[in-house]
Amino acid sequence: MNHREAAARTGRTSGPDDSVDLLAGVAEGRRDALARLYDRYGRQAWSLARRICGDDALAEDAVQEAFTAVWREAGRFDPRRGRASTWLMTLVHHKAVDLVRREDTARRRTVPMDDDTDLALPRLPGADVDALGAVAAGTVRSALDALPADQRHALALAYFGGYTQREVATLTGVPLGTVKSRMFAGLGRLRTALGPVLGEDDVR
């Protein structure tokens, strides 16, 4: 079963959450423990990666890299510093961001994306998603590409992943105030870029 199929399943946890014990098992080289962690968090991991990457294949690669890192680095997890799920999702976030950056770099070195490339857009507060979908792809792409990577990723976690600002701060390892500033600045840039096309009320 691939990561996309895992994302289609309903998440389940039988009995108390023993994720810390499972990570300890992974650190001891137990593949069954890794498989159980994947069964438990694969759906959430793929959903987060998909929302950051905006692409199914990249999301699968990010999840694969994240669980490979879990296999290699499980011994570094310290339960005194946070939950197992947060540690794992932080790995997923980092791998997804790295893949997006590598793809952006490779794309800039080759040819621009076609104008009909599909885009995964953040659900802005009060925005009409159908209206956004009707906007010329080049205009929307330009607005998103113009955002600094840190602003784009903070918005992706909040509006794609459904994380609170405090959770975004935990996932990205930056202060809460910095997350708030990045999101505020990113939304401001999008309003400026898309307001003339959609109308100011649609992007507030």
Residue pairs with C-beta under 8 A, 6 or more apart in sequence:
2 60
3 42
3 45
3 46
3 49
3 59
3 60
3 63
3 64
4 46
4 56
4 59
4 60
6 38
6 39
6 42
6 43
6 46
7 42
7 43
7 46
7 47
7 50
8 43
9 43
10 43
11 40
11 43
11 44
12 40
13 40
17 84
19 37
19 40
19 83
19 84
19 85
19 88
20 77
20 79
20 84
22 33
22 34
22 36
22 37
22 40
22 84
23 33
23 37
23 70
23 74
23 77
23 84
23 87
24 33
24 74
25 32
25 33
26 33
26 34
26 37
26 70
26 71
26 74
27 74
27 75
27 77
34 67
34 70
34 71
37 67
37 70
37 88
38 67
41 85
41 88
41 89
42 63
44 85
44 89
45 63
45 66
45 67
45 88
45 89
45 92
46 59
46 60
46 63
47 161
48 89
48 92
48 93
48 96
48 157
48 160
48 161
49 58
49 59
49 60
49 62
49 63
49 66
49 92
49 95
49 96
50 56
50 59
50 120
51 120
51 156
51 157
51 160
51 161
52 59
52 62
52 93
52 96
52 97
52 100
52 153
52 156
52 157
52 160
52 161
53 59
53 62
53 96
53 99
53 100
54 100
54 119
54 120
58 96
58 99
58 100
58 103
59 96
61 99
62 92
62 95
62 96
62 99
63 92
63 95
65 95
65 98
65 99
66 88
66 91
66 92
66 94
66 95
69 91
69 95
70 88
70 91
73 91
77 84
77 87
82 170
86 170
86 171
89 171
90 170
90 171
90 173
93 153
93 157
93 171
93 172
97 149
97 153
100 149
100 153
101 149
107 113
113 141
115 136
115 137
115 138
116 137
117 137
117 141
119 137
119 140
119 141
119 144
120 160
121 129
121 132
121 133
121 140
121 144
122 155
122 156
122 158
122 159
122 160
122 190
123 129
123 159
123 160
124 159
124 187
124 190
124 203
125 187
125 204
126 201
126 202
126 203
126 204
127 198
127 202
127 203
128 198
128 202
131 198
131 202
132 140
132 194
132 198
135 194
135 197
135 198
136 197
139 193
139 194
139 197
140 194
142 193
143 189
143 190
143 193
143 194
144 152
144 190
146 189
146 193
147 155
147 186
147 189
147 190
148 182
148 186
150 182
151 182
151 183
151 185
151 186
151 189
152 186
153 172
154 168
154 172
154 179
154 182
154 183
154 186
155 183
155 186
155 187
157 163
157 167
157 168
157 171
157 172
158 164
158 165
158 168
158 183
163 171
165 176
165 179
165 180
165 183
166 176
168 179
168 183
169 175
169 176
169 178
169 179
172 179
190 203
191 200
191 203
191 204
194 202
194 203
195 203
